[in-house]
């Protein structure tokens, strides 16, 4: 998430980029604060009901902050909770003093930058020029730029905010950091947000100083190289779910295709052939028929690339050759495809619960009762249909429950508590069980309908028969790979054996030992 700094989003600055300083001076490294990776949350330091923090210990490293916005306040709170002495520089200290922890000193900007060796610049780019009057006090200090441009600004400018700040203050050492951390993460702690903090700077000593501060605050520094990488670092918060673009387009494309197919069969066909108006089915019935198709196909597409990868390894006789780019990207998007499958399946369950609430469903029940009375039928019970629906619903609930377990274990907070074997068992074994249950659920829904001529409207087969193609192919391939002739060879390949190479060995005789050996 993007860092939040005071004053709102900036606009393109028209101020020239000449430096505010006079002559470059020697860099003065900031006090280092060695700390642990897992710093306790700041709430443990609360001493007053108003949320103010206790006074920092004597001799604590002093850090300055220029700015009094949301991000500056969250940063000051986190720094105080991590044992730093914080001085905040504001243009209006009286107004801003009550917003910061009581242990943080809020004063004018000139006083705030006089003693600390590390200064966090928590203002927007268009306000950098207002700091030029502090060039003498900032001489030789480390400036940590936490700002982010808007997407339009990033595209228009070739120079990053950090590089622009460095050009204004040539006697200072500028470090780009904390721009990917949100104000909420600073307040709640790194366990509730992203722990990684990309850092880039031209001076190794200044980079090491800021990295130690990042450690002390409970985050994980990531070295991104020189300050020339600041533009790439500033682009990170601008990306909107990059890993979800292809899976989302895939799910949307499947939904449109299946929706159009179901509309043709269930709405357009009776309207043309029987002159019946069934357009009322579009909001609920057609959507509810489409969602399970999308969920089922997406779930099969999670395990299809693994089958293709295994087939390639068997054909090549080695695991050291790269997969094609399309297959490699497919393998990397399996998590997102699986979560979208769970989302569609959950919506299908909710829509199914809403089906009896429809007014049209009540009319159909009344019409069926009237027809039964007119036909003098006192008892209407089809044993086969009763059993079919009972099994169909039971398998659907089991499939959704297993799929829910897969989705939960995909969360980083849950996945981090599992070792590799446990995670692989849930995602691979239970995932395949969910695919089998979904297949049985679909087959039970179809029952004998695939063989009824009346089900082929416009000579189009029922929708469930189309959805069975890819999942059945995956299940069949998985079954073939379980055969000893394929499974043993595949295990040898994944343990480093090559068909035409020099690495040749025998698998352990004990099959249990072979299963416990991790596949690298």
N, C-alpha and C positions, 0 to 999 in steps of 0.2 A: 504494500500500500504506500501511497505517496506521503511524504512528510508534509505536515501542515505547518505553515509559518504565517506570521501575522500579516494583516493588511490585505488579504484576498489575493487572487491570482493576478500576476503582473501582466503588463503590456509591453510591447517592444520598446526598448529604451532608445532614445535618440542622443544619449550623452556619448561623446567620443571616448575611446578606450585607452587614452594615455594614462600613465600611472599617477597616483596621488602622492607617492613618496618621492624622495629626492635621489638618494644613492643607496644601493643595496647594502644591507648590513649583515652581520653574522647572525645566523639562526640561533635562537635560544630555545633549547628543548624544554618542553613543559614537564612539570613534576610527574613522575610515573607512579601509577597506583596499581600494584599487582593485586589481582583479585581472582576469585574462583569463577568458573564458567556458570555455575548455577547460583547466582546471587539471590538471596531471599527476596520475596516481593516486598514492595515498599510499605504495604499495609501493616507489616509486623513492627514498623517503627512508629506507629501512630501513638501520640501521647495526649492529644487534645481532641475534643469532640469536633472541632472545626477542621480537622484533617491536617493541621500543621505538624511538621516533623521536628524531632528533637535537634538540639544544637549539634553540629558536627564536632568530632573530637579535636582537641588542640593539635596543631601541626598537620591538619588534613590538607591535601593538595587543593589549591585554589583554582577555580575554573570560572571564566567569564562568559556571559551570554549577552549578545546584542539583540534586542527584540523582546517584546512582551506579549506576543500572540499566544494562540493555543499550543502550538508546538513548543515554544519557548517555556511556557509554564509546565508542560508535561516533562520536558527535558530537565528543567530545574528540579522538579520533584524526584525524578529518577536519579539524578546526580547526588542530591542530598541523601536519598535513601541508600546510595552506594558508598557513602562516606566521604564525599567531596564537599569542600567549602565553595559555595556558589555566590557569585556577584553578578547581578542582572543590571544591564544598562538600558535605561528607558528615557524617552523624551519627556515623559510625564511620570516621574517616580511616585508621586503621591497617589495618583489614580491607579497605578499598577501594583502598588505594594500589597494591597489586600488580596490579590489574586495568586500570590506566590507563597510557598511555605514560609513560616515565620523565621526559620533558620537561614533562609536565603536573604542576602542583602540586596535591596533594590535601591539603586541610586542613578545618578546621571551617567550618560555614556562615557564621558571623559574620565570619571572616577572608576567606572567599572573595568576599563581596559588598562589601567595603570599598573596593577600588580600581577594579575594572572598571566601565566605563560601560554595558556591555550584559551582561545576565544571562539565560541560558537557564534557564527553569523546567521541568525535566524530571522532574516529580513529578505524581502524579494529583490530581484535583480535591479529593478528600477530605483530602489532605494540605496543601492551600493554607493552611488556618487555622494550621498548625504554623509557618508562616513569618511570622506576624504579629509575632513578637518581633524580626524583622529590619527592621521598618518604618522605623526611624531610619536604618539603613545604606543602605536601598534608596531613600531619598528622592531624587527627581529622576532616577532611572536608568531605562533601557529594559529592560523585562521581555519576553522572547520566550517565548510560551506554545506548547509543542509537543505538548500532550496531545490525546487523542481520547476522546470518550465511547463507551460501547457503544451498540448500536442501541436498546435499551430505554431507556437514560438519555437519549438524544437525543430520543426520542418523548415522554418524561415531562416534560422540562424545556423551558421556553421561553427560558431564558437560556443562552448558550454558556459554555464553560469560560473563554474569554478575557475575556468581559464580567464573569463572576463574579470573576476575578482582578483586573480593573480596579476593581471595587467594593470589594475588600478593601484595595487599595493605590491610593487616589486621588491620591497624590503622585507616582506613577510613570506612565510611558507604556507601555502594554501593546501588543505587536505579536503578531498571530497568524501563525505561519509554521512551516514544516518538519513539519507534522503529516501531510502526504501522503507524506513520504519515509521509507522503512524504514531500519532499522539496517543491513541488508545493503547497501543502495544507498550509504549513507554510507561504508561500509568499502570496497566494490568500486569506487566511482566512478560518476559520472553516466552514463557510456556503457553501463553494465549495468543501468540503471533509468531511471525517469522523471526528466527534467531539470527540469521545471517545479516551482516552489515558489510557491504562492499566498500572498500577503501582504496583510493588511488592518490598518489602524491609523487612528486619528483625527488623528495628528500627521504631517504630510508629512516633516518633518525626520527623525523616528525611522524612518519607513518607508524613506526614502532611505538611512539608515545601514544598516539590515538588508539592503536590496537590494544594497548594495555588498558586504556580507559574503557574500551568496548568490552574487554574481558571482565573488568571490575563491575560493569553495569549488568552483566549476566548474558551478554550476547556473544556471537561468534564472528570475529573479523575475517573477511575474505579479501586477500590481496589481489587487486585488479590492475596493478602495475603503475605506470606513470600517470601524471595528471592529464595526459592526452586521452586517457580512457574515460575521463569524466563525462564526455558526451554519451558514451554507451551506458554508463552507470545512471545518468539522468533519464535515459530512455526506458529503464526497467519499470518504473511505476506507471509509465504511459501505456504499457501493453495490457490489453484487455483480454484476459483468459486465452493466451496464445495456444495452449495445448487443447483447448476445447473447440477451436474453430472447425477443424475437419470433422470430428465426431458429431458436432451439432449440425453441420450441413448434411452429414450422412443420415442422421436421425430425421431431419426435416425432409430430406428427399424421399426416404422410405415412407414417411407419414403421408406425403402428398400422393405418392404412387398408390399406396394401399387405400387411401381415402377415395381417390378417383375410381379405383377398381371396385370398391364396395358400393360407391354411389351408382356406378353403371349397373351393377347386378341388382341391388336392393331398392333403388329409387327409380332409375331411368327405365329399367326393363318393365316393371309393372305399369309405369305411366304410358309407355308406348304400346305394349302388348295387351294390357287389360284396362287401360284408361283409369287407373287408380292413382290418386294423389297421395304419395307417401313422402313428400318433402319434409314433413314434420320429423322424420327420423334423422335429419342431418345434425342437429345440435348434440344429441345424446347417443342414439343407437349406432349411427355410422361411426362416430368417434370411438365409441366403446368397442366396436368391431375392429377398428383400425389399430388401436393402442396395443392390444396383445400381439398382433402381427409384428408391429415394430419392435416391441420388447423381445419377442422370441427370436427374430432374425438378428437383432443386435447382440443378444446373448450368444448366439452361435458364431457371430463374427468375432467375439472375444477369443474363442478357442480355435477358430479356423487358421489364423496365422501361425499358431504353435504347431499345428498339423503340417502346414506347408514347410515350416522351418525344419521339422524333423525329417520330412521327406527329402529335402535338399541335403541335409547332413548324411542321410543314408545313401543318397545317390552320389555325393561327392566323396564320401568316406573320410571326412575330416570336419572338425568344428572351427578350423582356423581361417576359413575363407569367409569373407564378408557376405552377408545377405544382400540382395538387391535393395536399392534405396526405398522402393515402395513397400517392401516387406518389412524393412527395418523401421520405417515410420509407422506402419501398421502395428507392429509389436509395441512401440512406445505409446500408442494411443489406446491400448486395451483397457486401462483403468477407466478412462473417460467414457469409452463405449459401454463398459459394464455398468457404470453409474447411470448413464442415460437409459440403459435397459431396465434397471431397477425403477427409475423415475416413471417410465411408461407403464411398467407392471403395477406400480402403486396407484397410478391414475386409473388404470383399468379396474382395479379392485374398488376404488371409490365410485367410479361410474356404475359398476355392477350393483353396488348397494343402492344407488339412486334409481335403478330401473323400475322397481315396484312403486316408486313415488310418482311416476309420470301419470298424467291424466289419461293419456292414450292407453296405458296398460290397464287402468281401471275399466275403460270402455271395452277393451278386449275381453276382460274377465266377465263382464256383464253379458256381452254378446255370446260368449261361450256357454254361460249358464242358461241363457234363453234358448239357445240351440239344443242344449241337453234336455231341457224341459219339453220343448216341442217334439223332440225325437223320442220322448217317453223313456229316457235312459236315467235310471235312478242311481247308477253307480258307474263312474268313469275312472278306471284305474288301469294303466299300462305298466305292467311289471318291468318290462325291459327299459322303458324310459325313466322309471323311478331309480333303478340301479345305475343307469348311465349318469344321471344328474348327481347322484350321491358320490359316485367315484370321481366324476369330473370336478366337482367342487372340492373334494378332499385333496386331490392331486394339485389343484390350483393353489390351495392354501399352503401345502407343503412346499411347492415351488417358490411361492412368494416369500415364505419364511426363510428358506435357504438363501434366496437372493438377497434378503435383508441382512443376513449374516455376512455375506460377501461385501455388501456396501459398507457395513459398519467397520469391518476390519480394514477397509481401504483408507479410513481416516488415519492421519499420521499419529494422533494421540493413542489410538488403539494398536496400530501396527507396530509402534515402537515398544510395546510391552510384549510382543511375540518374538520368539527366535525365528531363524530362517525356516526351520523344518515345520514349525507350527503355522507360519504364514503361508508356506507353500502348500501345506495340507488343506488349509481353508480355501485359498484362492484356486488351487488346481483340482484337488479331489472333490471338495464340496461344490466347487463351481461346475464340475462335470456332472455331479449328482443333480444339481439344479437344472442343467440342460436336459438330462434324462427325464426328470420329473415334468418339465415343461413339455417335452415331446409326448409323454404319456397323457398329460393333460389335454394336448391338442388332438391326439388320436382318439381319446374318449369323447371329446366334443364331436369329432367327425363321425365316429362309430361306423355306421353303414351308409352315411350320406354321400360319400364319394362315389358310390355305385348306383345312385338313384338318378335317373335321366332328368327328372324335374329340377335337380339342383344345378344343372348346367344351363344357365341363363345367357342368352346370346352366344351359346356354345362355349362359355367361359367356365372353367372349373371352379368349385368352391374355393374361397380364399385360403382356408386352412391347408388345402393341398399344396398351394404354392409355398407357404411358410415352412412346410416340412422338408423341402428339398435340401437346403443348406444344413440344417441341424442333423438330418439323417446321414448326410455325407460326413459330417464331423464325427458323429458317433461310430459310424462304420470304420472310419480311418483310425480312430482311437482304439477300437477293438482289434484291428489288424496289428497295430503297434504293440499290443499286449502279447502277441504270439512270440514264443521264445526265439524264433529265427530273426525277428525284427528287434525285439526288446533287448536281447543280449548285445547285438551289434550296435544298437543305438547307445546303450550304456557304455560300451567300450569307447565309442567315438567321443562321448561327452566327458570321459575321463582322460582324454588326450591321445587315444589311439588314432593312427592314420593309415589309410589303405595303402598308400604308396610312400609312406615315410618310414623313419627308423624307429618310431615308438610303437612297439608291439608287446603286449603282455596279456596274461590271462586274467579274467575276472575272478574274484573270490568264489570258492566253491559254495560257501554258505550263502544262500540267496538272501537271507535276512540281513547278513553283513553288507551285501551289495546294495540293498535298499537303504540302509542307514548311511551309506557313503554319499556325501553331498556331490551333486553334479555341478561341476564348474563350467 
